Amino acid sequence: MAFTMHSHSGQFCPGHAKDQLEDIIKHAISLGFKTMGLTEHMPRYQERDLYPEERDHPDPFGILTTRHEAYLVEAQRLQKRYESQIHIIIAFEAEFIRPEYAAHVALLAEPPCVDYFIGSVHYVHGLPIDYDRETYAAAVAASSRGGSEEGLYEDYYDLQFDMFTALKPRVVGHFDLIRLMSEDPGRDVRRWDGVWERIVRNLKLAKEQGGLLECNTSALRKGLDEPYPCWAIAEEWLKMGGRFTMSDDSHGIAHLATNYSRALTYLESLGVTELWTFRRTPHPGTPDRTRAKLEEVAVPLTEFRTSFP
């Protein structure tokens, strides 16, 4: 039973992703996916948070909000249309650029059709850390500890902790995204005492909250040697009894299930025997605009592996 809990489309995330959402779902079905979490990016609300390609639009905040509303309508249509072929769960990827974003996330999570959101951190000091190396370098310069990468890592995990505290996400997105554009993405973060203390603290809180960490394969397609999270963090998470879900963080048809076989081998080497996903009841839709129940479901890794030998 293959699945992804984290996906994007060019239809509702233009500039960062490709392809129409329906075409992506059709391809997921052809790959044998049985469950798919739709998680388009949430809108942003301040000029300084816009990506360069968004700033030229005459009404960037209006279009971001309108696009999110259109996404929820289309996702419900597709959920019903393909109900016999794939279990579609409707969600979004939250931002926590600064603490006031918590109120925006809460409002976006209110519609009954929304089943969960992914808790992610993409910005530190108001700067996107995974956009390009120039912007990452600016984030390093703005960091604590005199503008060092070690300081930026600490700042990232402090902001992530604040996000966990405020939002309590059921799915934690790319836990260690901070290493993507690092000078040494494969470094052993345990050697930075302050960073490691923060990582362990954050993992403990995520575990207390019942969150699922995604094994996110986008790190592999972007050239890293390990998926998110890296080995040291994954090992610590498992020591705590933490659970993993699976995500390709796809940004179009070409990314669906990329590097799943490698990631499954990685998880097997860690001793992982099951992955977790959600089952929505009722599915699709809910009567009288009531919220559906979202049940956690364990999938044996051996069963998942049959789709990606």
N, C-alpha and C positions, 0 to 999 in steps of 0.2 A: 504494500500500500504506500505508494509514493505521494509526497505532498511538498508544498512550500508554504511558509507562513508570511512571506515578505516578497512583494512584487509591485512593479510599477509599469505604466504604459506611456507611450508617447502621446496618446490622446489626452491624458489628464496630467502628464508631467512633461510637457514639451520642452525641448532644450536639453533634457537629461536622459530621456528615454525615447523609444521608438515604438511604432506599431499601434494599431487600434486594440482596445481592450478585448473586444470579442475575438479577434484573431489570435490574441495571446492565449485566451482560454481554450479555443479550439486546438491550438498546438499543445497545450498542457494535457488535454484529453488524449491526443494522439500519442503522447509520451507515456500514458498510463497513470497520470496523476489522478488520485481519487479525492483529494482535498486541496483547495487553494485559497489562501488568504489574500484578499485584495487590499493593498495598503498604500494607496497613493499618498504623496506628501501633503501635509496640511498647509493651509495658507500661512504666509508671514504678514506682519502687520506694521512694519516700520521700514522707511526708506533704506536705512542702513543695512537691513537684512536681505534686501533683494539681490539676486544674482545679476551679473552685468547684462545678460540678455533680456532681463525683465524690466530694466530701468527705462527703456525707450518706449514702453507701452504708455499711451496717454492716461490710462487708468489701471495701473498695475494691481492695486489692492482690490479694486472691483472685479477685475478679471480672475484673480486668484480665488476670491470667494465664490463667484459665479461658477467657476470651473469645479470647485469642490462640491457644490450643490448638484451640479450636473452629473458628477461622478457617482454620487449616492443614488440618483435616479437610475442611471445606466446599470450600476452594479446590481440593483434589485431586479431589473429586467433580465439581466443575464443569469442571475441566481435562479430565477424561475425557468427561464428558457432551457437551461442545461442541467436542471435538477436531476434528471435520470442518468446523467453521465459523470457529473463531478459535484462534489459538495463545496459550494462556494460560500466563504465567510467574508463578511464585509467589515473592513477596518480602515485605519489610516496610520501613517507614520507620524508620530508627534515630534515636535521640536521643543527644545528647552534652552533657547538662546539666552534667556535671562528669566528670573523668577516669575515675572508677570505673564509669561507664556502659559503658566499653569491654568490660569483662568480661561484662556483661549481653548486649551485642550479639553477642559471640562465641558465647555459649551459644545464643542464639536463632537464630543462623545455622547451627548444627550439623545440624539435621534434613536428611536428603538431599532432601526435597521443596523446600527453600528454595534458590532459584537465585541470588539476590543481595539486597542491601539498598541503600536510598538513604541516603546520608550527609547528614544535615541538622542544622542548628543552629536551634532555636526559642527557646532560653532563653539569657540572658546574666545573670550574677550570680544565677542561680537564678530569674530572672523571665522569663515568656514575653513575647517582644518583638512578637508578632503577634496577641495576644489582644484587648486593648483599649488605648485611649490612656492610661488611668490607669496601667495596669501598665507600659506602655512608658515613661511619664514617670518611674516609680519606677526603672526600669532606667537611664534617663539619670542620675538623681540618684545612683545607685550607681556610676557609671562613673568611669574615670580622667579625668585632666585637669579635675578640679574639677566633675564632674557635667555635662559637656557632651555634645552629640550627637557631636561629633568624637571624644571619648573613648570613647563607647559603640561607635561604628563600629570604632575600633581594637580594643576589647575583643572585639567580635564576631568580627573576622577573626583575632585571636589564638586564640580558642577554636576557630574553624573549622580553623585550622592544626593545632592539637592533635588535632582529630578526624581530619583527613586522616592525620596521622602514626600515630595509634593504629589506625584502622580500614581505611584504604586502600579507600574505597568505589569500586565500579565505576561507580556513577551518583551524581553530585553534585546534591543537591536545592537548588532555588531559591537559587543562589549568593549573591545580595545581598538576601535577605529583610529584612535590617536596614532597608532604605529604605521598607518598606511604610507605617509610621506616623510616618516622619520628618516634620519641619516642612517639608522641601523634598525630596520623593522624587525629583525630577528634577534635583537639583543635580549638577554635574560633580565627581565624587569625586576627580578628578585634582588639584583645587585643595587638597585636604587631603593634604599630603606624606606624613604618617605612615600615613594610611589607604591611599593609593595604593601605597605601598611594600609594605604588608601584602597588598593585593589581588594585586599582581604576584607576590609570594612564594608565595601560596597557589595561584595559577594554575600557576606553574611546578611546584609539587609535584604538583598534580592531573595535570598533563601527564606528568610522570615516572612516575606510578603507572598511567598508561593510563586514567584516569577519563574518563567522558563527562559533560559539563555538559548539564543539561536546559535547553532553551528552554521555560520554564514559563509557560503562558498565564494562570495564576490571577492574576498581577499585573494583567492587563488587565481581568478581570472584577471586580477589587477597586478599579478606578478609576485605576490608574497608566497612564502614557502608553506605557510599554515593557514587554515581558515581562521576566522574570528570565532572564539578567542584562541590565542596561542596556547601552546602545550602547557606552560607553567600555570596559566590561569585556569584552563580546562581541568587540569589535574587537581588544583585546589578546590574548584567547584564540585568536583565529584567526591572529594574527601568530605565535603559538607553534606553530601547526599543530594546535591543539586541535580536538576533534570534539564535535558537538552530538547529543543525542537530543531527543525531543519528548514533552512531558507537558502534560496539561490539569490535573493535580492535582485531579481531579474529586472532589467530595464528594456525589455523587448523580447521578441520571440527568440532571438539568437542566444539569449542568456538563460533560458529556462533549463534547469537541471544541469547547468555547466559545472563540471568538476564534482558532481555528486559521488561518483565512484571513488575518487581520491579522498573526499571528505569522509565517506563511510569507512575506508581503510584507516584513516586517522582516528575516527571514533572507536573502531574495533581495537586499535592498538592501545587506546586509553582504557579499554575494558568496558566500554558502553555497550549495553545489550538491548536498550529500547530507546525510542524517540517518542516525543509527545506532540499531539496535535489536539484540535478541538472538534467537537461534534455539536452542531447547532440544532436545538429542538424548540419549536417546529422548524422544519426546513422545506421549502423556502417561505419567507414572509412570516408575519405574526398577526393574529387576529386582533382587531380593535387597537392597533398600534401599541400592543404590549411588547415588552422586551423578551426575546428568546432566551432560553437557558443555554449556556455554553458549557458543555461537559468536556473534561480533559480525558483524552484517550491515548493509551500506550500502544505503540506499534513496535513489534520486535524488529531489531536491526536486521535479522536474517530475512524477515518478510520484505523490508524495504529494499534490501540488497538484491532481491530477485529482479527488480526493474533496472538495476544498474550493476551488472556483474563486473 
